[in-house]
Amino acid sequence: MSNRITVLPAAGRVVPDPEAGDLLPPEGREVPDSAWWRRRLVDGDISLKTATAKPKGAK
């Protein structure tokens, strides 16, 4: 299984998704953790969506 990350386009940016063949939607998408996406991150085209942990015992 390959690693996957969830990415969101930066404000005002339109980012192609080479795997899906379309543009990255504003709400983001899970994509392979690859050099291509890491380069977009370094260039400021995208940000990583971080999971928000629920407090222990929360439903």
N, C-alpha and C positions, 0 to 999 in steps of 0.2 A: 504494500500500500504506500502510495506516495503522499508526502506532506501537502496539505492544502491550507490556504489562508483566505480570509475574507477581506476584500479590498473595496474601498469606496473612492470614487473620483474626487479630486480636490475641487473646491469651489471654483466655478468658471472653467473647468477643464473638461474636454471631451476625450475619452480614452478608448482606443480600440481594444477589443478582446480577441486576440488571434485564435484562441481555442474555440470560442463560440461563433466567431465570424461576424460579430456585431459590436456595438458600443457598450461599454460598461454602464449599467443603469445607475441612476442617482442613488438608489438604495443599496448599491453594492452587489457583490457576487463572490461566491467561493471559487477560487481558482488554484491551479497548481502553484506551489511555492518554487518558482523558477527564477533564473537569472533575469529573464525579461521583466517579470513583475517587480523584482528587487530593484532593477534599474529605474522603473517608473517611480518607485518609492523614493529613491535617492534624488531623482529629478524633481520631486514635488508634485508629480501628476496624480498620485493616489495617496491614500492613508490606509492604515490597517484598522479594521474594526476589531475592537477588543471585546471579548465576552465579559458581561457583567455578572459577577458571581452573586448568587442569592445568599442572604444570611442563613446560617445553619438553623434548621427548623422552620424556615419560611415555606409557605405553600404556594 
